[in-house]
Amino acid sequence: MAGCSTGSSGTGGSAAQTSRAAAGSAVGATASPTGGAGALAARAPSASAFTLVATGDLLIHKPVANRALADGGGHYDFRRMLARVRTLIADADLAICHIETPLSADDTNISGYPVFNTPHELAAAVTWAGYDGCSTASNHSVDRGVAGVKSTLGALDANHVAHAGTARSATEAGRIELHRVGGAVVAHLSYTYGTNGIPVPSGAPWSVNLISVPKILADAHRARAAGATFVVLSLHWGQEYQVAPTPQQLAQAKALLASPDVDLILGDHVHVQQPIARIGDKYVVFGMGNLLSNQSPAAGLKPQTEDGGIIRVHVVRTGDRWVADRVTVTATYCQIGPYTVWPVTKALADPSTPASLRPQLEASLARTKAIYASLSGHRHDATVI
């Protein structure tokens, strides 16, 4: 877990960085978000290489929130759900999540699909799990209007989690999220295809970043000018529940990765995993699937909605460039009911894993392996572990 993030628009950092500094964060260390829980120790990244971990949708449907309320004994607590993958996240030099839904300021009127309002305690669990920052641009970003954008970013700031994709002001929208990771400076940018037909507030067109290749390329160029040596894009895109990337995803990935200002694309939104492709010497992860949600065949959806991947990208310094040289995927499975996120291979190797759960884990692993081998010409671009 990288401990240092500096928001930049050329004029200084954001409130998130101010609160992070106040908490005393530094490379290789982090503050504890919850009383007595503590954060996992992280090793300091090297000057010539680092690891980046990213995960898919945190999609808090009402049953997930209800279980978190029961786990917390009357207050929302999502930590148990993420406990089994915590070490895999916190071990990275930089860890990025995707918060799909707005976080409530005061936990009133908590709701799920189609207009979400998520308990703000999710932000505390995100920090506890070891994430350094999150993408927040999604089709649900403005479910609760500008107020929801503000409360989401306020909760992340309060828990020292950096963010990209939504903003509380035009000035904040112009900020580039920068993470100092050893010898590298990583920029994180986030965009969504749309907002589910809910208009972006006319008085706040800056509240959520929408996908536009020219706009993204301009922002990536600004990131380089702000000092970024490795630029990561989070894109909320694609056709829901479809494993194959759409023609638009393929075209956008090629156009974006052709730029010297873009180094890696991380996709989310479609609620199933999509394959990984190496284009030139850069990677696009078309879709990371769900990490935590209530989606499953019980809700009339594909079994792949229960599957996700912890994407681990190894980045090395090559001359004056930082280049991703390999990608591995740790398969995950969200067990509906307790909403436990399981690292599948590790759980299968553990004798204490319940026998009743093993067939589900084995089926999940098979589905995940099949997806990452499904794109012709790119079947070996990532390794599932």
C-alpha positions as a LaTeX table, in Angstrom:
\begin{tabular}{lrrr}
\hline
Residue & $x$ (\AA) & $y$ (\AA) & $z$ (\AA) \\
\hline
Met1 & 0.00 & 0.00 & 0.00 \\
Ala2 & 1.56 & 3.23 & $-1.08$ \\
Gly3 & 1.25 & 5.90 & 1.56 \\
Cys4 & 1.80 & 9.11 & $-0.35$ \\
Ser5 & $-0.61$ & 10.82 & $-2.70$ \\
Thr6 & $-0.48$ & 14.35 & $-3.99$ \\
Gly7 & $-3.44$ & 15.81 & $-5.84$ \\
Ser8 & $-2.29$ & 18.31 & $-8.43$ \\
Ser9 & $-3.69$ & 20.83 & $-10.82$ \\
Gly10 & $-0.48$ & 22.76 & $-10.84$ \\
Thr11 & $-1.69$ & 24.78 & $-7.85$ \\
Gly12 & $-1.68$ & 22.34 & $-4.95$ \\
Gly13 & $-3.37$ & 19.32 & $-3.42$ \\
Ser14 & $-6.94$ & 18.40 & $-2.61$ \\
Ala15 & $-8.69$ & 17.98 & 0.71 \\
Ala16 & $-7.91$ & 14.26 & 0.47 \\
Gln17 & $-4.21$ & 14.97 & 0.41 \\
Thr18 & $-4.52$ & 17.49 & 3.24 \\
Ser19 & $-6.21$ & 14.92 & 5.47 \\
Arg20 & $-3.71$ & 12.25 & 4.45 \\
Ala21 & $-0.83$ & 14.49 & 5.45 \\
Ala22 & $-2.56$ & 15.30 & 8.72 \\
Ala23 & $-2.78$ & 11.57 & 9.43 \\
Gly24 & 0.97 & 11.28 & 9.02 \\
Ser25 & 0.93 & 8.93 & 6.01 \\
Ala26 & 4.21 & 8.26 & 4.25 \\
Val27 & 5.52 & 5.73 & 1.76 \\
Gly28 & 5.26 & 2.31 & 3.35 \\
Ala29 & 2.80 & 3.31 & 6.08 \\
Thr30 & $-0.85$ & 4.21 & 6.53 \\
Ala31 & $-3.18$ & 5.44 & 9.22 \\
Ser32 & $-5.83$ & 3.19 & 10.75 \\
Pro33 & $-9.39$ & 4.03 & 9.62 \\
Thr34 & $-11.23$ & 2.19 & 12.36 \\
Gly35 & $-10.72$ & 2.05 & 16.10 \\
Gly36 & $-8.02$ & $-0.43$ & 17.02 \\
Ala37 & $-8.14$ & $-2.35$ & 13.74 \\
Gly38 & $-4.85$ & $-1.03$ & 12.45 \\
Ala39 & $-3.62$ & $-1.16$ & 8.89 \\
Leu40 & $-1.36$ & $-3.85$ & 7.48 \\
Ala41 & 2.30 & $-2.99$ & 7.20 \\
Ala42 & 3.45 & $-2.38$ & 3.64 \\
Arg43 & 6.96 & $-2.67$ & 2.26 \\
Ala44 & 8.52 & 0.34 & 0.60 \\
Pro45 & 8.51 & 0.14 & $-3.21$ \\
Ser46 & 11.83 & 0.16 & $-5.04$ \\
Ala47 & 13.20 & 2.96 & $-7.18$ \\
Ser48 & 12.98 & 0.84 & $-10.34$ \\
Ala49 & 9.77 & $-1.21$ & $-10.01$ \\
Phe50 & 6.38 & $-1.23$ & $-8.29$ \\
Thr51 & 3.21 & $-3.28$ & $-8.11$ \\
Leu52 & $-0.27$ & $-1.91$ & $-8.70$ \\
Val53 & $-3.36$ & $-3.81$ & $-7.60$ \\
Ala54 & $-6.87$ & $-2.98$ & $-8.83$ \\
Thr55 & $-10.28$ & $-4.54$ & $-8.25$ \\
Gly56 & $-13.72$ & $-4.28$ & $-9.76$ \\
Asp57 & $-17.07$ & $-2.96$ & $-8.63$ \\
Leu58 & $-17.96$ & $-2.30$ & $-5.02$ \\
Leu59 & $-21.69$ & $-2.42$ & $-5.72$ \\
Ile60 & $-23.56$ & $-2.21$ & $-2.44$ \\
His61 & $-27.07$ & $-3.50$ & $-2.97$ \\
Lys62 & $-29.48$ & $-3.25$ & $-0.05$ \\
Pro63 & $-28.96$ & $-6.89$ & 1.10 \\
Val64 & $-25.19$ & $-6.25$ & 1.28 \\
Ala65 & $-25.79$ & $-3.12$ & 3.36 \\
Asn66 & $-28.20$ & $-5.01$ & 5.61 \\
Arg67 & $-25.59$ & $-7.69$ & 6.27 \\
Ala68 & $-22.98$ & $-5.02$ & 7.04 \\
Leu69 & $-25.42$ & $-3.53$ & 9.56 \\
Ala70 & $-25.81$ & $-6.92$ & 11.22 \\
Asp71 & $-22.05$ & $-7.48$ & 11.20 \\
Gly72 & $-21.55$ & $-4.15$ & 12.95 \\
Gly73 & $-24.17$ & $-4.84$ & 15.59 \\
Gly74 & $-26.25$ & $-1.80$ & 14.64 \\
His75 & $-23.71$ & 0.21 & 12.69 \\
Tyr76 & $-22.45$ & $-0.59$ & 9.20 \\
Asp77 & $-19.21$ & $-2.58$ & 9.03 \\
Phe78 & $-17.99$ & $-4.02$ & 5.71 \\
Arg79 & $-14.58$ & $-5.18$ & 6.95 \\
Arg80 & $-15.39$ & $-8.87$ & 7.45 \\
Met81 & $-16.53$ & $-9.09$ & 3.83 \\
Leu82 & $-13.09$ & $-7.98$ & 2.62 \\
Ala83 & $-10.97$ & $-9.62$ & 5.31 \\
Arg84 & $-9.90$ & $-12.63$ & 3.23 \\
Val85 & $-8.50$ & $-10.49$ & 0.41 \\
Arg86 & $-7.04$ & $-7.78$ & 2.63 \\
Thr87 & $-3.44$ & $-9.01$ & 2.53 \\
Leu88 & $-3.52$ & $-9.27$ & $-1.28$ \\
Ile89 & $-4.61$ & $-5.64$ & $-1.54$ \\
Ala90 & $-2.42$ & $-4.15$ & 1.18 \\
Asp91 & 0.69 & $-5.94$ & $-0.11$ \\
Ala92 & 0.68 & $-3.82$ & $-3.28$ \\
Asp93 & 2.71 & $-0.65$ & $-3.60$ \\
Leu94 & $-0.42$ & 1.08 & $-4.94$ \\
Ala95 & $-3.96$ & $-0.28$ & $-4.60$ \\
Ile96 & $-6.99$ & 1.13 & $-6.44$ \\
Cys97 & $-10.66$ & 0.28 & $-5.95$ \\
His98 & $-13.82$ & 1.26 & $-7.81$ \\
Ile99 & $-16.68$ & 2.77 & $-5.79$ \\
Glu100 & $-19.68$ & 2.53 & $-8.06$ \\
Thr101 & $-22.33$ & 4.12 & $-5.89$ \\
Pro102 & $-22.71$ & 7.36 & $-3.89$ \\
Leu103 & $-21.91$ & 7.26 & $-0.19$ \\
Ser104 & $-24.41$ & 8.78 & 2.20 \\
Ala105 & $-23.42$ & 11.62 & 4.49 \\
Asp106 & $-25.52$ & 10.39 & 7.42 \\
Asp107 & $-26.74$ & 6.88 & 6.45 \\
Thr108 & $-30.37$ & 7.96 & 6.11 \\
Asn109 & $-32.45$ & 6.47 & 3.29 \\
Ile110 & $-29.92$ & 3.75 & 2.41 \\
Ser111 & $-31.00$ & 2.18 & $-0.87$ \\
Gly112 & $-29.89$ & $-0.16$ & $-3.63$ \\
Tyr113 & $-30.73$ & $-0.50$ & $-7.31$ \\
Pro114 & $-31.78$ & 1.48 & $-9.29$ \\
Val115 & $-30.94$ & 4.66 & $-7.33$ \\
Phe116 & $-28.21$ & 3.84 & $-4.84$ \\
Asn117 & $-27.36$ & 5.40 & $-1.50$ \\
Thr118 & $-24.56$ & 3.49 & 0.24 \\
Pro119 & $-23.47$ & 3.65 & 3.89 \\
His120 & $-20.44$ & 5.90 & 4.23 \\
Glu121 & $-18.72$ & 3.26 & 6.38 \\
Leu122 & $-17.71$ & 1.59 & 3.12 \\
Ala123 & $-14.95$ & 4.21 & 2.92 \\
Ala124 & $-13.54$ & 3.07 & 6.26 \\
Ala125 & $-13.51$ & $-0.54$ & 5.05 \\
Val126 & $-11.74$ & 0.53 & 1.85 \\
Thr127 & $-8.92$ & 2.09 & 3.87 \\
Trp128 & $-8.81$ & $-0.85$ & 6.27 \\
Ala129 & $-8.49$ & $-3.26$ & 3.33 \\
Gly130 & $-5.39$ & $-1.42$ & 2.11 \\
Tyr131 & $-6.56$ & 0.71 & $-0.80$ \\
Asp132 & $-4.79$ & 3.98 & $-1.53$ \\
Gly133 & $-7.33$ & 5.45 & $-3.93$ \\
Cys134 & $-10.56$ & 4.75 & $-5.79$ \\
Ser135 & $-12.17$ & 5.61 & $-9.09$ \\
Thr136 & $-15.59$ & 7.20 & $-8.59$ \\
Ala137 & $-16.86$ & 7.93 & $-12.12$ \\
Ser138 & $-19.72$ & 5.52 & $-12.86$ \\
Asn139 & $-23.22$ & 5.36 & $-14.24$ \\
His140 & $-24.45$ & 5.82 & $-10.64$ \\
Ser141 & $-22.21$ & 8.78 & $-9.74$ \\
Val142 & $-25.08$ & 11.28 & $-9.76$ \\
Asp143 & $-27.81$ & 9.00 & $-8.39$ \\
Arg144 & $-28.03$ & 11.47 & $-5.48$ \\
Gly145 & $-27.08$ & 14.58 & $-7.42$ \\
Val146 & $-24.24$ & 16.89 & $-6.49$ \\
Ala147 & $-25.01$ & 16.28 & $-2.82$ \\
Gly148 & $-24.20$ & 12.61 & $-3.32$ \\
Val149 & $-20.95$ & 13.44 & $-5.08$ \\
Lys150 & $-19.97$ & 15.70 & $-2.19$ \\
Ser151 & $-20.83$ & 13.18 & 0.51 \\
Thr152 & $-18.96$ & 10.41 & $-1.34$ \\
Leu153 & $-15.77$ & 12.42 & $-1.65$ \\
Gly154 & $-16.15$ & 13.72 & 1.88 \\
Ala155 & $-16.29$ & 10.16 & 3.24 \\
Leu156 & $-13.21$ & 9.18 & 1.23 \\
Asp157 & $-11.34$ & 12.28 & 2.41 \\
Ala158 & $-12.24$ & 11.53 & 6.02 \\
Asn159 & $-10.69$ & 8.08 & 5.62 \\
His160 & $-7.60$ & 9.28 & 3.75 \\
Val161 & $-8.55$ & 7.60 & 0.45 \\
Ala162 & $-7.59$ & 9.42 & $-2.73$ \\
His163 & $-10.16$ & 9.66 & $-5.53$ \\
Ala164 & $-10.56$ & 10.42 & $-9.21$ \\
Gly165 & $-13.56$ & 10.73 & $-11.52$ \\
Thr166 & $-15.97$ & 13.01 & $-9.68$ \\
Ala167 & $-15.59$ & 16.47 & $-8.20$ \\
Arg168 & $-17.21$ & 19.01 & $-5.88$ \\
Ser169 & $-16.08$ & 22.04 & $-7.86$ \\
Ala170 & $-14.62$ & 23.04 & $-11.20$ \\
Thr171 & $-11.27$ & 23.53 & $-9.50$ \\
Glu172 & $-11.31$ & 20.03 & $-8.06$ \\
Ala173 & $-12.34$ & 18.62 & $-11.44$ \\
Gly174 & $-9.17$ & 20.07 & $-12.92$ \\
Arg175 & $-7.00$ & 18.35 & $-10.35$ \\
Ile176 & $-4.81$ & 15.41 & $-11.39$ \\
Glu177 & $-4.64$ & 12.63 & $-8.79$ \\
Leu178 & $-0.95$ & 11.75 & $-8.34$ \\
His179 & 0.52 & 8.96 & $-6.22$ \\
Arg180 & 4.21 & 8.87 & $-5.39$ \\
Val181 & 5.26 & 5.21 & $-5.49$ \\
Gly182 & 8.96 & 4.70 & $-4.90$ \\
Gly183 & 10.74 & 6.18 & $-7.88$ \\
Ala184 & 7.53 & 6.62 & $-9.90$ \\
Val185 & 4.71 & 9.14 & $-9.93$ \\
Val186 & 1.44 & 7.48 & $-10.91$ \\
Ala187 & $-1.50$ & 9.52 & $-12.21$ \\
His188 & $-4.98$ & 8.06 & $-11.82$ \\
Leu189 & $-7.81$ & 9.33 & $-14.06$ \\
Ser190 & $-11.41$ & 8.05 & $-14.09$ \\
Tyr191 & $-14.32$ & 8.36 & $-16.57$ \\
Thr192 & $-17.75$ & 6.85 & $-17.26$ \\
Tyr193 & $-19.74$ & 6.27 & $-20.45$ \\
Gly194 & $-22.82$ & 7.95 & $-18.94$ \\
Thr195 & $-25.07$ & 8.31 & $-15.91$ \\
Asn196 & $-28.04$ & 5.97 & $-16.50$ \\
Gly197 & $-30.15$ & 8.68 & $-18.11$ \\
Ile198 & $-29.93$ & 10.91 & $-15.04$ \\
Pro199 & $-28.68$ & 14.23 & $-16.38$ \\
Val200 & $-25.40$ & 15.51 & $-15.07$ \\
Pro201 & $-26.53$ & 18.60 & $-13.10$ \\
Ser202 & $-26.57$ & 21.58 & $-15.44$ \\
Gly203 & $-25.01$ & 23.79 & $-12.81$ \\
Ala204 & $-22.24$ & 21.27 & $-12.17$ \\
Pro205 & $-21.04$ & 19.82 & $-15.50$ \\
Trp206 & $-17.71$ & 19.14 & $-13.77$ \\
Ser207 & $-19.27$ & 16.78 & $-11.18$ \\
Val208 & $-18.51$ & 13.58 & $-13.14$ \\
Asn209 & $-16.03$ & 12.82 & $-15.91$ \\
Leu210 & $-17.61$ & 11.42 & $-19.08$ \\
Ile211 & $-15.67$ & 9.33 & $-21.59$ \\
Ser212 & $-14.36$ & 11.36 & $-24.49$ \\
Val213 & $-11.15$ & 10.18 & $-26.12$ \\
Pro214 & $-9.93$ & 13.73 & $-26.90$ \\
Lys215 & $-10.73$ & 14.87 & $-23.34$ \\
Ile216 & $-8.99$ & 11.85 & $-21.80$ \\
Leu217 & $-5.90$ & 12.37 & $-23.95$ \\
Ala218 & $-5.79$ & 16.04 & $-22.98$ \\
Asp219 & $-6.05$ & 15.12 & $-19.29$ \\
Ala220 & $-3.35$ & 12.46 & $-19.65$ \\
His221 & $-1.08$ & 15.04 & $-21.25$ \\
Arg222 & $-1.75$ & 17.40 & $-18.33$ \\
Ala223 & $-0.87$ & 14.54 & $-15.99$ \\
Arg224 & 2.50 & 14.18 & $-17.67$ \\
Ala225 & 3.05 & 17.90 & $-17.35$ \\
Ala226 & 2.22 & 17.63 & $-13.63$ \\
Gly227 & 5.01 & 15.09 & $-13.20$ \\
Ala228 & 3.36 & 11.72 & $-13.83$ \\
Thr229 & 5.67 & 8.98 & $-15.05$ \\
Phe230 & 2.90 & 6.34 & $-15.35$ \\
Val231 & $-0.72$ & 7.19 & $-16.25$ \\
Val232 & $-3.59$ & 4.84 & $-15.33$ \\
Leu233 & $-7.12$ & 5.22 & $-16.72$ \\
Ser234 & $-10.19$ & 3.77 & $-15.00$ \\
Leu235 & $-12.98$ & 3.46 & $-17.57$ \\
His236 & $-16.59$ & 2.62 & $-16.70$ \\
Trp237 & $-17.60$ & 1.20 & $-20.08$ \\
Gly238 & $-18.85$ & $-1.77$ & $-22.10$ \\
Gln239 & $-22.05$ & $-3.79$ & $-22.36$ \\
Glu240 & $-23.37$ & $-5.13$ & $-19.08$ \\
Tyr241 & $-23.05$ & $-8.90$ & $-18.52$ \\
Gln242 & $-21.13$ & $-9.37$ & $-21.79$ \\
Val243 & $-17.70$ & $-11.01$ & $-21.54$ \\
Ala244 & $-16.49$ & $-9.95$ & $-24.98$ \\
Pro245 & $-15.29$ & $-6.35$ & $-25.26$ \\
Thr246 & $-17.51$ & $-4.27$ & $-27.51$ \\
Pro247 & $-16.18$ & $-2.77$ & $-30.76$ \\
Gln248 & $-16.28$ & 0.61 & $-29.02$ \\
Gln249 & $-14.15$ & $-0.65$ & $-26.13$ \\
Leu250 & $-11.63$ & $-2.12$ & $-28.57$ \\
Ala251 & $-11.46$ & 1.09 & $-30.61$ \\
Gln252 & $-11.17$ & 3.33 & $-27.55$ \\
Ala253 & $-8.46$ & 1.14 & $-26.02$ \\
Lys254 & $-6.38$ & 1.24 & $-29.19$ \\
Ala255 & $-6.76$ & 5.00 & $-29.55$ \\
Leu256 & $-5.89$ & 5.70 & $-25.92$ \\
Leu257 & $-2.96$ & 3.29 & $-25.63$ \\
Ala258 & $-1.48$ & 4.66 & $-28.87$ \\
Ser259 & $-0.77$ & 7.86 & $-26.96$ \\
Pro260 & 2.59 & 8.17 & $-25.20$ \\
Asp261 & 0.67 & 9.77 & $-22.32$ \\
Val262 & $-1.40$ & 6.66 & $-21.41$ \\
Asp263 & 0.15 & 3.52 & $-19.90$ \\
Leu264 & $-2.64$ & 1.29 & $-18.53$ \\
Ile265 & $-6.44$ & 0.94 & $-18.75$ \\
Leu266 & $-8.56$ & $-0.62$ & $-15.99$ \\
Gly267 & $-12.17$ & $-1.35$ & $-16.94$ \\
Asp268 & $-15.25$ & $-1.78$ & $-14.81$ \\
His269 & $-19.07$ & $-1.57$ & $-15.08$ \\
Val270 & $-20.16$ & $-4.73$ & $-16.94$ \\
His271 & $-20.41$ & $-6.87$ & $-13.74$ \\
Val272 & $-18.62$ & $-9.81$ & $-15.32$ \\
Gln273 & $-14.93$ & $-10.13$ & $-16.00$ \\
Gln274 & $-13.65$ & $-9.36$ & $-19.46$ \\
Pro275 & $-10.29$ & $-10.40$ & $-20.93$ \\
Ile276 & $-6.96$ & $-8.60$ & $-20.78$ \\
Ala277 & $-5.07$ & $-7.55$ & $-23.91$ \\
Arg278 & $-1.52$ & $-6.37$ & $-24.39$ \\
Ile279 & $-1.45$ & $-3.76$ & $-27.12$ \\
Gly280 & 2.12 & $-2.94$ & $-28.01$ \\
Asp281 & 3.83 & $-2.89$ & $-24.62$ \\
Lys282 & 0.77 & $-1.65$ & $-22.73$ \\
Tyr283 & $-2.19$ & $-3.46$ & $-21.15$ \\
Val284 & $-5.93$ & $-2.96$ & $-21.15$ \\
Val285 & $-7.99$ & $-4.82$ & $-18.55$ \\
Phe286 & $-11.37$ & $-4.61$ & $-20.25$ \\
Gly287 & $-13.39$ & $-5.58$ & $-17.18$ \\
Met288 & $-12.51$ & $-6.60$ & $-13.63$ \\
Gly289 & $-15.96$ & $-7.91$ & $-12.68$ \\
Asn290 & $-17.67$ & $-7.44$ & $-9.34$ \\
Leu291 & $-15.67$ & $-7.55$ & $-6.14$ \\
Leu292 & $-18.64$ & $-7.17$ & $-3.75$ \\
Ser293 & $-22.30$ & $-7.16$ & $-4.72$ \\
Asn294 & $-25.59$ & $-9.06$ & $-4.47$ \\
Gln295 & $-25.57$ & $-10.09$ & $-8.13$ \\
Ser296 & $-25.91$ & $-13.82$ & $-8.79$ \\
Pro297 & $-28.13$ & $-16.40$ & $-10.54$ \\
Ala298 & $-30.52$ & $-16.01$ & $-7.59$ \\
Ala299 & $-31.20$ & $-12.52$ & $-8.94$ \\
Gly300 & $-31.69$ & $-13.88$ & $-12.46$ \\
Leu301 & $-28.16$ & $-13.00$ & $-13.59$ \\
Lys302 & $-25.19$ & $-14.94$ & $-14.91$ \\
Pro303 & $-23.03$ & $-16.88$ & $-12.44$ \\
Gln304 & $-20.09$ & $-14.78$ & $-13.68$ \\
Thr305 & $-21.54$ & $-11.85$ & $-11.69$ \\
Glu306 & $-20.26$ & $-13.56$ & $-8.53$ \\
Asp307 & $-16.71$ & $-13.68$ & $-9.90$ \\
Gly308 & $-14.02$ & $-11.04$ & $-9.83$ \\
Gly309 & $-10.31$ & $-10.59$ & $-10.12$ \\
Ile310 & $-7.61$ & $-8.87$ & $-8.11$ \\
Ile311 & $-5.53$ & $-7.49$ & $-10.96$ \\
Arg312 & $-1.84$ & $-7.24$ & $-10.09$ \\
Val313 & 0.28 & $-5.22$ & $-12.52$ \\
His314 & 4.06 & $-5.29$ & $-12.25$ \\
Val315 & 5.65 & $-2.09$ & $-13.56$ \\
Val316 & 9.37 & $-1.62$ & $-14.23$ \\
Arg317 & 11.55 & 1.27 & $-15.20$ \\
Thr318 & 12.98 & 0.85 & $-18.70$ \\
Gly319 & 15.27 & 3.72 & $-19.61$ \\
Asp320 & 13.21 & 6.86 & $-19.15$ \\
Arg321 & 9.84 & 5.00 & $-19.23$ \\
Trp322 & 7.83 & 2.99 & $-16.74$ \\
Val323 & 6.30 & $-0.07$ & $-18.45$ \\
Ala324 & 3.94 & $-2.79$ & $-17.24$ \\
Asp325 & 5.75 & $-6.06$ & $-17.98$ \\
Arg326 & 3.30 & $-8.62$ & $-16.57$ \\
Val327 & $-0.24$ & $-8.94$ & $-15.23$ \\
Thr328 & $-1.60$ & $-11.63$ & $-12.93$ \\
Val329 & $-5.20$ & $-12.17$ & $-11.84$ \\
Thr330 & $-6.13$ & $-13.58$ & $-8.45$ \\
Ala331 & $-9.60$ & $-15.04$ & $-8.93$ \\
Thr332 & $-12.19$ & $-13.98$ & $-6.35$ \\
Tyr333 & $-15.68$ & $-15.20$ & $-5.53$ \\
Cys334 & $-18.38$ & $-13.27$ & $-3.67$ \\
Gln335 & $-20.38$ & $-15.68$ & $-1.53$ \\
Ile336 & $-23.95$ & $-14.46$ & $-1.54$ \\
Gly337 & $-25.58$ & $-14.30$ & 1.91 \\
Pro338 & $-22.59$ & $-13.60$ & 4.12 \\
Tyr339 & $-21.10$ & $-11.57$ & 1.24 \\
Thr340 & $-17.64$ & $-12.92$ & 1.91 \\
Val341 & $-15.10$ & $-12.22$ & $-0.83$ \\
Trp342 & $-12.95$ & $-15.33$ & $-1.21$ \\
Pro343 & $-9.54$ & $-15.56$ & $-2.94$ \\
Val344 & $-10.47$ & $-18.70$ & $-4.82$ \\
Thr345 & $-7.22$ & $-20.63$ & $-5.27$ \\
Lys346 & $-6.07$ & $-19.92$ & $-1.73$ \\
Ala347 & $-9.44$ & $-20.99$ & $-0.34$ \\
Leu348 & $-9.38$ & $-24.24$ & $-2.31$ \\
Ala349 & $-5.93$ & $-25.03$ & $-0.88$ \\
Asp350 & $-7.11$ & $-24.35$ & 2.67 \\
Pro351 & $-8.38$ & $-27.49$ & 4.48 \\
Ser352 & $-10.62$ & $-25.33$ & 6.66 \\
Thr353 & $-12.67$ & $-24.06$ & 3.71 \\
Pro354 & $-16.19$ & $-25.53$ & 4.05 \\
Ala355 & $-16.81$ & $-28.55$ & 1.85 \\
Ser356 & $-20.17$ & $-27.10$ & 0.82 \\
Leu357 & $-18.42$ & $-24.06$ & $-0.67$ \\
Arg358 & $-15.79$ & $-25.92$ & $-2.69$ \\
Pro359 & $-17.93$ & $-26.72$ & $-5.76$ \\
Gln360 & $-18.86$ & $-23.03$ & $-6.05$ \\
Leu361 & $-15.21$ & $-21.98$ & $-5.80$ \\
Glu362 & $-14.11$ & $-24.56$ & $-8.37$ \\
Ala363 & $-16.80$ & $-23.44$ & $-10.81$ \\
Ser364 & $-15.86$ & $-19.80$ & $-10.26$ \\
Leu365 & $-12.19$ & $-20.48$ & $-10.96$ \\
Ala366 & $-13.04$ & $-22.34$ & $-14.16$ \\
Arg367 & $-15.22$ & $-19.45$ & $-15.35$ \\
Thr368 & $-12.50$ & $-16.91$ & $-14.59$ \\
Lys369 & $-9.81$ & $-18.88$ & $-16.41$ \\
Ala370 & $-12.08$ & $-19.28$ & $-19.43$ \\
Ile371 & $-12.76$ & $-15.54$ & $-19.63$ \\
Tyr372 & $-9.12$ & $-14.50$ & $-19.59$ \\
Ala373 & $-8.37$ & $-17.06$ & $-22.32$ \\
Ser374 & $-11.29$ & $-15.95$ & $-24.51$ \\
Leu375 & $-9.82$ & $-13.11$ & $-26.59$ \\
Ser376 & $-8.15$ & $-14.40$ & $-29.73$ \\
Gly377 & $-4.51$ & $-13.43$ & $-29.93$ \\
His378 & $-4.40$ & $-12.42$ & $-26.25$ \\
Arg379 & $-4.98$ & $-15.71$ & $-24.43$ \\
His380 & $-1.60$ & $-15.57$ & $-22.71$ \\
Asp381 & $-1.44$ & $-11.85$ & $-21.94$ \\
Ala382 & $-2.36$ & $-12.43$ & $-18.29$ \\
Thr383 & $-1.99$ & $-15.32$ & $-15.84$ \\
Val384 & $-4.82$ & $-16.42$ & $-13.54$ \\
Ile385 & $-3.65$ & $-17.59$ & $-10.13$ \\
\hline
\end{tabular}
